[in-house]
């Protein structure tokens, strides 16, 4: 009676998110995870076929304890959540960006070596989203970890730039300057706070 709407031959959707949530709560606990996993798989497949929206598919992957069947499925989930985080960032939605980035990071961990660049971009998106959502301490912690784990200056540079911005807006000019010098020292330019003061 208006709770479920037809979206095409053999296809249906709930008329409102709250109705979907209520239906989810009515699932027997022993079947709930299996049902959510099946729904998530259909939505990811349908997103790939352009039949459902990005956020409809991505939001189902944020359910706790979903486990991909294999690395191929894991990779498709990471890509979808990564895309959702990027679109959310462009839409100035930091909490959504953070949710999708964290979701993707949870799935990318076993593939970390082969997906290092994606993992680092997701960590940067999450750090920026924390800052924009007013969670500056968490942003600094995440971005410092990202900066410290960089293997090269080019890997560290995006985190350094954002971390300096966060520090300056938090009034930590000394921290931002020290971080800048640390980054400069890693470029092999031989610039350090000591060499600057010696030149003055």
Residue frames as qw, qx, qy, qz and C-alpha x, y, z in Angstrom:
[[0.000, 0.886, 0.464, 0.000, 0.00, 0.00, 0.00],
 [0.172, 0.956, -0.074, 0.226, 2.52, 2.60, -1.13],
 [0.620, -0.689, 0.344, 0.150, 5.40, 1.22, 0.93],
 [0.560, -0.186, 0.646, 0.484, 7.04, -0.52, -2.02],
 [0.449, 0.725, -0.049, -0.520, 7.20, 1.07, -5.47],
 [0.852, 0.283, 0.363, 0.249, 7.81, -0.63, -8.81],
 [0.104, -0.760, 0.339, 0.545, 10.87, 0.64, -10.66],
 [0.393, 0.453, -0.650, -0.467, 10.54, -1.64, -13.67],
 [0.875, 0.002, -0.387, -0.290, 9.78, -5.25, -14.56],
 [0.875, -0.189, -0.393, 0.209, 10.57, -7.36, -11.50],
 [0.433, 0.181, -0.333, 0.818, 12.25, -4.39, -9.73],
 [0.387, -0.814, -0.396, -0.175, 11.06, -2.60, -6.60],
 [0.329, 0.269, -0.416, 0.804, 12.23, -0.06, -4.06],
 [0.240, -0.580, -0.642, 0.440, 10.98, 1.22, -0.74],
 [0.114, 0.850, 0.346, 0.381, 9.07, 4.50, -0.94],
 [0.184, -0.907, 0.211, -0.315, 11.12, 6.02, 1.90],
 [0.376, 0.459, -0.716, 0.369, 14.39, 5.33, 3.73],
 [0.403, -0.306, 0.588, -0.631, 12.55, 4.95, 7.05],
 [0.910, 0.086, 0.049, -0.403, 10.37, 2.20, 5.60],
 [0.733, 0.423, -0.517, 0.126, 13.51, 0.43, 4.38],
 [0.041, 0.451, -0.699, 0.553, 15.05, 0.75, 7.86],
 [0.679, -0.163, 0.395, -0.597, 11.90, -0.64, 9.48],
 [0.927, 0.236, -0.195, -0.216, 11.86, -3.57, 7.07],
 [0.499, 0.487, -0.646, 0.311, 15.51, -4.25, 7.89],
 [0.258, -0.371, 0.643, -0.618, 14.68, -4.36, 11.60],
 [0.840, -0.006, 0.188, -0.508, 11.99, -6.97, 10.92],
 [0.696, 0.391, -0.599, -0.061, 14.46, -9.41, 9.39],
 [0.909, -0.412, -0.063, 0.030, 15.20, -12.42, 11.58],
 [0.277, -0.848, 0.431, 0.135, 18.66, -11.87, 13.12],
 [0.698, -0.187, 0.641, 0.258, 20.00, -15.15, 11.71],
 [0.601, 0.516, 0.509, 0.335, 19.10, -14.02, 8.15],
 [0.037, 0.957, 0.096, -0.270, 19.79, -10.28, 8.38],
 [0.272, -0.653, 0.500, 0.500, 23.45, -10.29, 7.35],
 [0.446, 0.118, 0.797, 0.390, 22.86, -12.70, 4.48],
 [0.291, 0.796, 0.530, 0.028, 19.96, -10.55, 3.24],
 [0.047, -0.932, 0.089, 0.347, 21.93, -7.29, 3.48],
 [0.384, -0.412, 0.656, 0.503, 24.86, -8.87, 1.67],
 [0.428, 0.396, 0.754, 0.304, 22.58, -10.09, -1.14],
 [0.170, 0.925, 0.322, -0.106, 20.99, -6.63, -1.44],
 [0.219, -0.801, 0.322, 0.455, 24.41, -4.94, -1.49],
 [0.448, -0.127, 0.740, 0.484, 25.61, -7.27, -4.25],
 [0.359, 0.652, 0.638, 0.197, 22.53, -6.59, -6.39],
 [0.025, 0.967, 0.128, -0.220, 22.90, -2.83, -5.90],
 [0.324, -0.614, 0.502, 0.516, 26.61, -2.86, -6.79],
 [0.438, 0.167, 0.775, 0.423, 25.83, -4.91, -9.89],
 [0.241, 0.804, 0.537, 0.084, 22.96, -2.61, -10.84],
 [0.128, -0.889, 0.102, 0.428, 25.12, 0.47, -10.28],
 [0.382, -0.318, 0.657, 0.567, 27.67, -0.95, -12.71],
 [0.263, 0.408, 0.770, 0.413, 24.81, -1.34, -15.19],
 [0.030, -0.094, -0.043, -0.994, 23.65, 2.27, -14.46],
 [0.396, -0.480, -0.686, -0.377, 20.34, 1.10, -12.99],
 [0.511, -0.760, -0.369, 0.160, 20.75, 2.52, -9.45],
 [0.057, 0.950, -0.170, 0.257, 22.39, 5.64, -8.08],
 [0.477, 0.444, -0.590, 0.476, 25.91, 5.74, -6.74],
 [0.205, -0.393, 0.544, -0.712, 24.77, 6.60, -3.23],
 [0.875, -0.136, 0.010, -0.465, 22.06, 3.93, -3.12],
 [0.897, 0.184, -0.379, 0.134, 24.67, 1.27, -3.86],
 [0.357, 0.455, -0.537, 0.614, 27.43, 2.80, -1.70],
 [0.449, -0.470, 0.330, -0.684, 25.24, 3.28, 1.37],
 [0.954, -0.149, -0.083, -0.247, 24.49, -0.45, 1.49],
 [0.771, 0.285, -0.434, 0.369, 28.21, -1.21, 1.62],
 [0.023, -0.568, 0.444, -0.692, 28.53, 0.78, 4.86],
 [0.844, -0.398, -0.098, -0.345, 26.62, -1.88, 6.78],
 [0.312, -0.644, 0.682, -0.151, 28.85, -3.41, 9.46],
 [0.592, -0.224, 0.773, -0.043, 30.33, -6.87, 8.95],
 [0.804, 0.550, 0.019, -0.227, 29.72, -7.20, 5.21],
 [0.517, -0.458, 0.637, 0.343, 32.37, -9.46, 3.74],
 [0.559, 0.572, -0.377, -0.468, 33.21, -9.59, 0.04],
 [0.987, 0.052, 0.131, -0.082, 33.41, -13.07, -1.47],
 [0.833, 0.085, 0.154, 0.525, 36.82, -12.50, -3.09],
 [0.363, -0.406, 0.095, 0.833, 39.39, -9.85, -4.01],
 [0.113, 0.305, 0.567, 0.757, 37.55, -8.99, -7.23],
 [0.276, -0.761, -0.550, -0.206, 34.38, -8.15, -5.31],
 [0.497, -0.631, -0.199, 0.562, 36.43, -6.34, -2.66],
 [0.335, -0.099, 0.297, 0.889, 38.05, -4.23, -5.37],
 [0.051, -0.529, -0.574, -0.623, 34.68, -3.32, -6.92],
 [0.410, -0.785, -0.455, 0.095, 33.40, -2.25, -3.49],
 [0.476, -0.466, -0.009, 0.745, 36.49, -0.13, -2.84],
 [0.214, 0.165, 0.439, 0.857, 36.11, 1.57, -6.23],
 [0.197, -0.680, -0.583, -0.398, 32.43, 2.30, -5.66],
 [0.480, -0.763, -0.320, 0.292, 32.98, 3.71, -2.14],
 [0.461, -0.248, 0.158, 0.838, 36.00, 5.71, -3.36],
 [0.078, 0.392, 0.500, 0.768, 33.85, 7.25, -6.08],
 [0.349, -0.773, -0.510, -0.147, 31.10, 8.04, -3.55],
 [0.524, -0.602, -0.153, 0.583, 33.68, 9.74, -1.28],
 [0.334, -0.020, 0.308, 0.891, 34.99, 11.84, -4.18],
 [0.099, -0.567, -0.544, -0.610, 31.49, 12.92, -5.27],
 [0.463, -0.760, -0.437, 0.131, 30.56, 13.72, -1.65],
 [0.491, -0.386, -0.008, 0.781, 33.68, 15.87, -1.33],
 [0.148, 0.209, 0.419, 0.871, 32.73, 17.81, -4.45],
 [0.313, -0.653, -0.545, -0.422, 29.25, 18.28, -2.98],
 [0.036, -0.486, 0.421, -0.766, 30.73, 19.73, 0.23],
 [0.830, -0.394, -0.135, -0.371, 29.36, 16.88, 2.36],
 [0.111, 0.611, -0.733, 0.278, 32.20, 16.10, 4.80],
 [0.607, -0.227, 0.652, -0.393, 30.36, 13.56, 6.95],
 [0.906, 0.348, 0.134, -0.199, 29.30, 11.56, 3.88],
 [0.504, 0.699, -0.496, 0.104, 32.84, 11.84, 2.49],
 [0.204, -0.525, 0.748, -0.351, 34.20, 10.53, 5.79],
 [0.801, -0.012, 0.484, -0.352, 31.71, 7.63, 5.92],
 [0.870, 0.484, -0.035, -0.089, 32.44, 6.48, 2.37],
 [0.336, 0.711, -0.583, 0.205, 36.22, 6.95, 2.71],
 [0.402, -0.421, 0.727, -0.364, 36.26, 4.99, 5.99],
 [0.889, 0.162, 0.314, -0.291, 34.09, 2.28, 4.42],
 [0.749, 0.605, -0.269, 0.028, 36.49, 1.94, 1.49],
 [0.056, 0.673, -0.677, 0.293, 39.50, 1.93, 3.82],
 [0.692, -0.247, 0.582, -0.350, 37.97, -0.98, 5.71],
 [0.919, 0.319, 0.212, -0.093, 37.77, -3.02, 2.52],
 [0.537, 0.769, -0.332, 0.101, 41.10, -1.91, 1.03],
 [0.463, -0.711, 0.518, -0.107, 43.26, -3.12, 3.93],
 [0.848, -0.089, 0.507, 0.126, 43.87, -6.66, 2.62],
 [0.699, 0.577, 0.249, 0.342, 44.78, -5.17, -0.77],
 [0.236, -0.921, 0.028, 0.309, 46.91, -2.39, 0.72],
 [0.517, -0.374, 0.486, 0.597, 50.13, -3.18, -1.15],
 [0.353, 0.293, 0.657, 0.598, 48.59, -3.15, -4.61],
 [0.016, -0.819, -0.469, -0.330, 46.24, -0.27, -3.79],
 [0.491, -0.330, -0.273, 0.758, 48.67, 2.00, -1.93],
 [0.076, 0.122, 0.181, 0.973, 47.83, 5.12, -3.96],
 [0.424, -0.513, -0.522, -0.533, 44.07, 4.61, -3.57],
 [0.618, -0.512, -0.520, 0.294, 44.52, 3.95, 0.14],
 [0.374, -0.200, -0.150, 0.893, 46.53, 7.15, 0.57],
 [0.129, -0.289, -0.326, -0.891, 43.95, 9.18, -1.37],
 [0.545, -0.560, -0.573, -0.248, 41.17, 7.76, 0.81],
 [0.571, -0.427, -0.408, 0.570, 43.15, 8.64, 3.94],
 [0.181, 0.004, 0.056, 0.982, 43.61, 12.19, 2.62],
 [0.332, -0.439, -0.485, -0.680, 39.88, 12.49, 1.85],
 [0.612, -0.555, -0.559, 0.074, 39.06, 11.25, 5.36],
 [0.473, -0.277, -0.265, 0.793, 41.52, 13.67, 6.99],
 [0.011, -0.159, -0.205, -0.966, 40.13, 16.62, 5.05],
 [0.465, -0.496, -0.567, -0.465, 36.55, 15.56, 5.81],
 [0.567, -0.477, -0.530, 0.413, 37.35, 15.37, 9.54],
 [0.266, -0.147, -0.096, 0.948, 38.68, 18.91, 9.43],
 [0.203, -0.240, -0.376, -0.871, 35.68, 20.24, 7.47],
 [0.570, -0.502, -0.607, -0.235, 33.31, 18.47, 9.89],
 [0.331, -0.792, 0.195, -0.474, 34.91, 20.30, 12.83],
 [0.933, -0.347, 0.051, 0.083, 36.95, 17.34, 14.06],
 [0.278, 0.874, -0.383, 0.107, 40.33, 19.08, 13.91],
 [0.459, -0.574, 0.670, -0.101, 42.13, 16.84, 16.40],
 [0.834, 0.142, 0.533, 0.000, 41.14, 13.74, 14.45],
 [0.622, 0.782, -0.012, 0.045, 42.14, 15.46, 11.21],
 [0.001, -0.838, 0.539, -0.086, 45.60, 16.30, 12.57],
 [0.649, -0.321, 0.686, -0.066, 46.08, 12.74, 13.84],
 [0.827, 0.392, 0.402, 0.015, 45.04, 11.19, 10.52],
 [0.503, 0.852, -0.112, 0.092, 47.05, 13.61, 8.38],
 [0.231, -0.765, 0.599, -0.052, 50.16, 13.31, 10.57],
 [0.753, -0.111, 0.649, 0.009, 49.99, 9.52, 10.19],
 [0.743, 0.619, 0.248, 0.066, 49.58, 9.88, 6.44],
 [0.206, 0.917, -0.332, 0.072, 52.51, 12.30, 6.25],
 [0.433, -0.610, 0.662, -0.052, 54.75, 10.09, 8.40],
 [0.791, 0.055, 0.609, 0.021, 53.94, 6.96, 6.36],
 [0.597, 0.782, -0.077, -0.160, 54.85, 8.55, 3.04],
 [0.883, -0.071, 0.225, 0.405, 57.81, 6.92, 1.34],
 [0.476, 0.246, 0.219, 0.815, 58.77, 9.91, -0.79],
 [0.003, -0.271, -0.179, 0.946, 58.25, 13.63, -0.67],
 [0.330, -0.064, -0.506, -0.794, 55.67, 13.36, -3.45],
 [0.460, -0.387, -0.795, -0.077, 53.68, 10.91, -1.34],
 [0.332, -0.428, -0.541, 0.643, 53.92, 13.19, 1.68],
 [0.092, 0.079, 0.138, 0.983, 53.18, 16.49, -0.09],
 [0.360, -0.493, -0.498, -0.616, 49.33, 16.33, -0.19],
 [0.619, -0.577, -0.507, 0.165, 49.13, 15.48, 3.52],
 [0.463, -0.195, -0.173, 0.847, 51.72, 18.13, 4.33],
 [0.033, -0.296, -0.271, -0.916, 49.80, 20.84, 2.47],
 [0.517, -0.563, -0.477, -0.433, 46.51, 19.99, 4.15],
 [0.674, -0.446, -0.442, 0.389, 48.09, 19.48, 7.56],
 [0.321, -0.013, -0.089, 0.943, 49.79, 22.91, 7.36],
 [0.250, -0.424, -0.337, -0.803, 46.41, 24.49, 6.48],
 [0.649, -0.562, -0.501, -0.109, 44.74, 22.80, 9.44],
 [0.611, -0.298, -0.338, 0.651, 47.54, 23.85, 11.80],
 [0.146, 0.166, 0.051, 0.974, 47.42, 27.47, 10.63],
 [0.417, -0.495, -0.365, -0.670, 43.64, 27.68, 11.07],
 [0.730, -0.514, -0.440, 0.093, 44.06, 26.17, 14.54],
 [0.200, -0.954, 0.167, -0.150, 46.61, 28.88, 15.41],
 [0.820, -0.388, 0.310, 0.284, 49.59, 26.52, 15.46],
 [0.434, 0.867, -0.233, -0.071, 51.93, 28.58, 13.27],
 [0.233, -0.659, 0.715, 0.015, 55.03, 27.01, 14.84],
 [0.705, 0.026, 0.708, -0.044, 53.78, 23.50, 14.08],
 [0.688, 0.690, 0.214, -0.067, 53.00, 24.47, 10.49],
 [0.206, 0.877, -0.433, -0.039, 56.44, 26.06, 10.02],
 [0.439, -0.459, 0.772, -0.013, 58.20, 23.04, 11.58],
 [0.766, 0.283, 0.576, -0.045, 56.25, 20.70, 9.31],
 [0.535, 0.840, -0.047, -0.080, 57.18, 22.86, 6.31],
 [0.027, -0.775, 0.631, 0.022, 60.87, 22.62, 7.23],
 [0.641, -0.162, 0.749, -0.044, 60.58, 18.87, 7.73],
 [0.752, 0.549, 0.362, -0.048, 59.08, 18.56, 4.26],
 [0.348, 0.894, -0.277, -0.047, 61.74, 20.82, 2.74],
 [0.338, -0.616, 0.711, 0.028, 64.52, 18.81, 4.37],
 [0.734, 0.082, 0.674, -0.006, 63.19, 15.68, 2.65],
 [0.644, 0.754, 0.075, -0.100, 63.54, 17.27, -0.79],
 [0.818, -0.060, 0.119, 0.560, 67.32, 17.05, -0.39],
 [0.254, 0.860, 0.067, 0.437, 67.54, 20.81, -0.78],
 [0.575, 0.018, -0.432, 0.695, 69.46, 20.97, 2.48],
 [0.196, -0.540, 0.021, -0.818, 67.07, 23.52, 3.96],
 [0.534, -0.412, -0.695, 0.251, 66.47, 23.31, 7.68],
 [0.293, -0.931, -0.207, -0.061, 65.60, 25.71, 10.50],
 [0.646, -0.543, 0.149, 0.515, 69.33, 25.80, 11.39],
 [0.511, 0.161, 0.400, 0.744, 70.41, 26.78, 7.90],
 [0.022, 0.818, 0.384, 0.427, 67.78, 29.55, 7.77],
 [0.448, -0.884, -0.075, 0.112, 68.82, 31.03, 11.11],
 [0.681, -0.308, 0.249, 0.616, 72.52, 30.78, 10.17],
 [0.396, 0.432, 0.416, 0.696, 71.84, 32.82, 7.03],
 [0.134, -0.896, -0.356, -0.228, 70.09, 35.60, 8.95]]
